[in-house]
């Protein structure tokens, strides 16, 4: 019958999926090291037998039988060897039992340390094996706890890890028990175990959420060509379908915008702009800069730089708040985009329109909340709003179609 010690090791190995032979061999190595440290020296050859029935460890000092002893640590004379084996002769190896009286306690302590280390190593191996083939995937997680800027999450298999601060969506609030989705970028094997590089800010998180939510993308009918992202604020996604019967933008937006809204909700309200990808770079850049309307686009193919000329009232929209719109359009298309006034274009001049009786947006007969939303988008003058349709204004963050119509009606008065 196995001892409780060996039975416990067997059970632990089964639960943690650790090879029992490897554990026992490592325990023997630890016992050899413990003996050398407390009773012998590093020059000695030590063997340890571990009885799997009784759990008793026996330590043996190994010496070679020689005619003339040169190193007492590893050699023994024929005369002395015969005390342990009457048939001993030169060249034989003699095993001498040198097990200390209190070695059971030492053995137990050494075994405990080895088992703890082996369990930790095994858990790291399991973690690596579980996630190494899941790079570039969406991972479900539950927030375990929040400690300042540190957010600890439990992943699919209850593994706990943290979301680095620079991979958290700016302004997003996390709380214990919250269910979130993460993008697993990489799994790196380090000396301290596998490291999971997880993110809430990676552009591919948007891509994976679109694949999850939109069957046409998952099936390949609609292709995501490019993504530009300002985490927590706005993303632009260029989509394309080679099937003329498929509307790529409609497929992504969904009826009443429900599909894209689900993704926005998952991303803490981040706005998702779905645009049509095109091989025609001029048309692609024009679409990428929406809701701004462009007048003239000049392309420098060699430098991959575009000079985009717009009417004065369209410039704030084209550039966007803190340059966000033009920056995202540039990232999306892969071209450097310069926004210029139409007056700077040779042979063109700004279109002159009658000066409105009301100059500032705050003077319009609209709700204060609409004024705040327009101001936040750098649309503070009525002159800037002229020429914008209801659809254009509905693209401004925080303004719905009803609000956009109210603005247009107020301008016409």
Secondary structure, 3 states (H helix, E strand, C coil): CCCHHHHHHHHHHHHHCCCHHHHHHHHHHHHHHHHHHHCCCCCCEEEEEECCCCCCEEEEEEEEEECCCCCCCCEEEHHHHCCCCCCCCCCCEEEEECCCCCHHHHHHHHHHHHHHHHHHHHHHHHHHHHHCCCCCEEEEEEEEEEECCEEEEECCCCCEEEECHHHCCCCCCCCCCCEEEEEEEEEEEECCEEEEEEECCCHHHHHHHHHHHCHHHHHCCCEEEEEEEECCCEEEEEEECCCCCCCHHHHHHCHHHHHHHHHHHHCCCCEEEEEECCCCHHHHHHHHCCCCCCCEEEEECCCCEEEEEECHHHHHHHHCHHHHHHHHHHHHHCCEEEEEEHHHCCCCCCCCCCCCCCCEHHHCCCCHHHHHHHHHCCCCEHHHHCCCCHHHHHCCCCCCHHHHHHHHHHHHC
